[in-house]
Amino acid sequence: MFSKFLNLDQEKQDRIINAAIKEFAQKGYDNASTNEIVKEAGISKGLLFHYFGNKKQMFLFLFDYCCELIAEQFYQRIDLTEKDFFTRIRQAILIKMELLTTYPELFKFIEEAYLEDSSEVRVEIEKKVKELSNINFGKIYEGIDFSKFRDDMDIKKILKIITWTFEKLSEEELLKAKLSPTHQIDYEKIILEAEEYFEILMKTFYK
């Protein structure tokens, strides 16, 4: 669908992507202006729609693009040979913080997409988020030494409880961000709170 855009030289692709990410991240889907995007990118509006079809398809393309770039960088950094479950999860959180510093605009766009209320894209984004969560949780669990967990409990249920705990923690922080004027997420606070849950969950589920 986006072959015309992907055939452009990298510099032009980057200009369009950066302009669109900036506009959507600052204003949200409904209020974002394609006029501002083409002005910032230095192209015509006709060309923008030639590449993406419409505003909705451009937004969904950008969401996939940002998530794929962050995932690629994440998996280049994480040590999947680390077999301890909680050590690996701690590592994942620290890498996310590092990437947040490196790609602040991309994370801002992804966060705004997660918080997006527009009926035009909400269902598609929720579907994509669910698919990404399932894929990433599957990868994060690969190669874990499950022998460290208690033998008197179902390991699948343990992992579900741990997953639900951190999903709920994320949901609460996203809701707080959604209700705040700036939509800012306090990642340092999340790390500290996650560490408290790590201690409780390790004492509960490890031998």
C-alpha positions as CSV (number, residue, x, y, z in Angstrom):
1,M,0.0,0.0,0.0
2,F,2.8,2.4,0.8
3,S,5.3,1.3,-1.9
4,K,5.3,4.7,-3.5
5,F,6.4,6.3,-0.3
6,L,8.9,3.6,0.6
7,N,10.5,4.0,-2.9
8,L,11.4,7.7,-2.1
9,D,15.0,8.5,-1.1
10,Q,15.6,8.2,2.7
11,E,16.1,12.0,3.3
12,K,12.6,12.7,1.8
13,Q,11.0,9.9,3.7
14,D,12.6,11.2,7.0
15,R,11.3,14.7,6.3
16,I,7.7,13.6,5.8
17,I,7.8,11.1,8.7
18,N,9.3,13.7,11.1
19,A,6.8,16.4,10.1
20,A,3.8,14.0,10.5
21,I,5.0,12.6,13.8
22,K,5.5,16.1,15.2
23,E,2.0,17.3,14.1
24,F,0.2,14.2,15.4
25,A,2.1,14.1,18.7
26,Q,1.4,17.7,19.4
27,K,-2.2,17.9,18.4
28,G,-3.7,14.4,18.3
29,Y,-5.4,12.8,15.3
30,D,-8.5,14.9,14.9
31,N,-6.7,18.3,15.3
32,A,-3.6,17.4,13.3
33,S,-3.5,19.4,10.0
34,T,-2.2,17.8,6.8
35,N,-1.6,21.4,5.6
36,E,0.9,21.8,8.4
37,I,2.5,18.5,7.7
38,V,3.1,19.2,4.0
39,K,4.4,22.7,4.9
40,E,6.9,21.3,7.4
41,A,7.9,18.5,5.0
42,G,8.2,20.8,2.0
43,I,5.9,18.8,-0.3
44,S,2.5,19.3,-1.9
45,K,-0.7,18.0,-0.3
46,G,-1.4,16.0,-3.5
47,L,1.8,14.1,-3.1
48,L,1.1,13.4,0.6
49,F,-2.2,11.7,-0.3
50,H,-0.5,10.1,-3.3
51,Y,1.9,8.3,-0.9
52,F,-0.6,7.5,1.9
53,G,-4.1,7.6,0.5
54,N,-5.6,9.6,3.3
55,K,-4.9,11.0,6.8
56,K,-6.1,7.8,8.6
57,Q,-3.8,5.5,6.6
58,M,-0.9,7.9,7.2
59,F,-1.5,7.8,11.0
60,L,-1.7,4.0,11.1
61,F,1.5,3.8,8.9
62,L,3.3,6.1,11.3
63,F,2.2,4.0,14.3
64,D,3.5,0.8,12.7
65,Y,6.7,2.6,11.7
66,C,7.4,4.0,15.2
67,C,6.6,0.7,16.9
68,E,8.8,-1.3,14.5
69,L,11.7,1.1,14.9
70,I,11.5,1.0,18.7
71,A,11.2,-2.8,18.7
72,E,14.2,-3.2,16.4
73,Q,16.3,-1.0,18.7
74,F,15.0,-2.7,21.8
75,Y,15.8,-6.3,20.7
76,Q,19.3,-5.1,19.6
77,R,20.0,-4.1,23.2
78,I,18.3,-6.7,25.4
79,D,20.2,-9.8,26.5
80,L,17.9,-12.7,25.7
81,T,20.5,-15.1,27.1
82,E,19.6,-13.8,30.6
83,K,17.5,-16.6,32.0
84,D,16.3,-15.0,35.2
85,F,12.8,-13.7,34.5
86,F,12.8,-10.7,36.8
87,T,16.4,-9.7,35.8
88,R,15.3,-9.7,32.2
89,I,12.1,-7.6,32.9
90,R,14.2,-5.1,34.8
91,Q,16.6,-4.9,31.9
92,A,13.7,-4.3,29.5
93,I,12.4,-1.4,31.6
94,L,15.9,0.3,31.7
95,I,16.3,-0.2,27.9
96,K,12.9,1.5,27.4
97,M,14.1,4.4,29.4
98,E,17.3,4.6,27.3
99,L,15.2,4.5,24.1
100,L,12.9,7.2,25.5
101,T,15.9,9.5,25.8
102,T,17.1,8.7,22.3
103,Y,13.7,8.9,20.5
104,P,11.6,11.3,22.5
105,E,9.4,12.3,19.5
106,L,8.7,8.7,18.5
107,F,7.6,7.8,22.1
108,K,5.5,11.0,22.3
109,F,3.7,10.0,19.2
110,I,3.2,6.4,20.4
111,E,1.9,7.6,23.7
112,E,-0.6,10.0,22.0
113,A,-1.7,7.1,19.8
114,Y,-2.3,4.9,22.8
115,L,-4.4,7.8,24.4
116,E,-6.2,8.6,21.1
117,D,-10.0,9.0,21.5
118,S,-10.8,9.6,17.8
119,S,-13.4,7.1,16.6
120,E,-11.7,7.1,13.2
121,V,-8.6,5.3,14.4
122,R,-9.3,4.1,18.0
123,V,-10.4,0.5,17.0
124,E,-7.4,-0.1,14.7
125,I,-4.9,1.2,17.3
126,E,-6.4,-0.9,20.1
127,K,-6.1,-4.0,17.8
128,K,-2.5,-3.2,16.9
129,V,-1.6,-2.6,20.5
130,K,-3.0,-6.0,21.5
131,E,-1.2,-7.8,18.7
132,L,2.1,-6.1,19.6
133,S,1.7,-7.0,23.3
134,N,1.1,-10.6,22.5
135,I,4.2,-10.7,20.2
136,N,6.5,-8.9,22.6
137,F,5.4,-10.9,25.7
138,G,6.1,-14.1,23.8
139,K,9.6,-13.0,22.9
140,I,10.4,-11.7,26.4
141,Y,9.5,-15.1,27.9
142,E,11.8,-17.1,25.5
143,G,14.6,-19.0,27.2
144,I,13.5,-18.1,30.7
145,D,14.6,-20.5,33.5
146,F,11.2,-21.5,34.8
147,S,12.8,-23.9,37.4
148,K,13.3,-20.9,39.7
149,F,9.5,-20.6,40.1
150,R,7.6,-22.6,42.8
151,D,6.7,-26.2,41.8
152,D,3.4,-26.1,43.6
153,M,1.9,-23.5,41.3
154,D,0.9,-23.5,37.6
155,I,3.6,-21.6,35.8
156,K,1.1,-20.4,33.1
157,K,-1.1,-18.9,35.8
158,I,2.0,-17.3,37.5
159,L,3.0,-15.6,34.2
160,K,-0.6,-14.4,33.6
161,I,-0.7,-12.8,37.1
162,I,2.7,-11.1,36.5
163,T,1.7,-9.9,33.1
164,W,-1.7,-8.6,34.3
165,T,0.1,-6.8,37.2
166,F,2.3,-4.8,34.9
167,E,-0.4,-4.3,32.3
168,K,-2.6,-2.8,35.0
169,L,0.3,-0.6,36.1
170,S,0.7,0.6,32.6
171,E,-3.0,1.2,32.1
172,E,-3.2,3.3,35.3
173,E,-0.2,5.5,34.2
174,L,-1.7,5.9,30.8
175,L,-5.1,7.0,32.3
176,K,-3.3,9.5,34.6
177,A,-1.5,10.9,31.5
178,K,-4.7,11.0,29.6
179,L,-6.4,13.1,32.3
180,S,-3.4,15.5,32.7
181,P,-3.1,18.6,30.5
182,T,0.4,17.7,29.3
183,H,-0.2,14.0,28.7
184,Q,3.2,13.4,30.3
185,I,4.1,9.9,31.6
186,D,6.4,9.8,34.6
187,Y,8.6,6.9,33.7
188,E,10.9,7.3,36.7
189,K,7.9,6.9,39.0
190,I,6.9,3.8,37.0
191,I,10.3,2.2,37.5
192,L,10.3,2.8,41.2
193,E,6.8,1.4,41.5
194,A,7.6,-1.6,39.3
195,E,10.6,-2.4,41.5
196,E,8.2,-2.7,44.5
197,Y,6.1,-5.1,42.6
198,F,9.2,-7.1,41.6
199,E,10.1,-7.7,45.2
200,I,6.6,-8.8,46.1
201,L,6.2,-11.1,43.1
202,M,9.7,-12.7,43.6
203,K,8.9,-13.5,47.2
204,T,5.6,-14.9,46.2
205,F,6.5,-17.0,43.1
206,Y,10.2,-17.9,43.4
207,K,11.4,-20.9,45.5
